[in-house]
């Protein structure tokens, strides 16, 4: 293949990876959007619904270890293809009338998330060593667009008691993207040319407490993002004027989540990573407080706007500072960050549901997010002192 042909194939592959990340955004937050339908169909309360999150994020937890194994054995692209293939079947299983099969479907969806999210993120980070913050924010912009359309897509294409059609469409798109990436990767030698075996003499990243604090930060961050994506739709329906709204607060949250990521590459030119994250956390804290104080649907929507802007750039920027601080080997030593992120998503979502059922108030469950945000701010103060630009 000529040099021009390789460049063209590489650009095509990168475009396909962004499309796959868009679809992953839809499926990652899908659980929160189908929750009202599943709750009616299966007759489950908030506490039982919280267990669905546990299965998905337990799958994500195992998926991260699968990512770590397949990455070393087969490279990024084969890991991505594996994850997308799993997700193709997973989204269909949640149509079952049996709770156990639904659990298994969300578990497999989690496995797909756990393999595709880190592999695509780290692949893009390695391909853009000089502009990681910008490149990761653009990539995650596509994830956010998928997250935006997830709820209205389910509502408009599905029915009050069936999500078979929208999940069937999503499954078909996953299948097509998997096939396209497979054949596109055959045209270039990207695995062999770009991804050498892990350097056995790489720095012992995880002996440094900074690495663990970044991972703990990610635990809380993913927990907050997934908690908002998972419970905002249900929270919207608890307001007197929320039932008749075409758009729940969730797509509003993700709309401004995406808008924030769209501007992130520009803002990152003026603020270093630590300052950007600090500002984002203060905005996020404001949004959580407004959500807790909201006494009307319009107030909740306004809080969703603030929440979206507050969470938009934090994940990719946190990953960028990790790879910048620890150097080239960081992309292949990032497993604990994604493992703790999966645990955070599972535990915080479950804790929201459990608290809601215990106090018979989802507002009480949302209070958990306030605690998470405050803990993030304390960790950020520590990291800002340790990581100096």
Secondary structure, DSSP 8 states (H G I E B T S, - for coil): --HHHHHHHHHHHHHHHHHHHHHHHHHHSHHHHHHHHHHHHHT--HHHHHHHHHHHHHHHHHHHHHHHHHHHHH-HHHHHHHHHHHHHHHHHHTT-SSHHHHHHHHHHHHHHHHHHHHHHHHHHHHHTTTSHHHHHHHHHHHHHHHHHHHHHHHHHHS-SS--HHHHHHHHHHHHHHHHHHHHHHHTS-HHHHH-----TT---GGGSHHHHHHHHHHHHHHHHHHHHHHHHHHHHHTSTTTTT-SS-HHHHHHHHHHHHHHHHHHHTTTS-HHHHHHHHHHHHHHHHHHHHH--SHHHHHHHHHHHHHHHTTHHHHHHHHHHHHH-GGGGGS-HHHHHHHHHHHHHHHHHHHHHHHHHT-HHHHHHHHHHHHHHHHHHHHHHHHH---
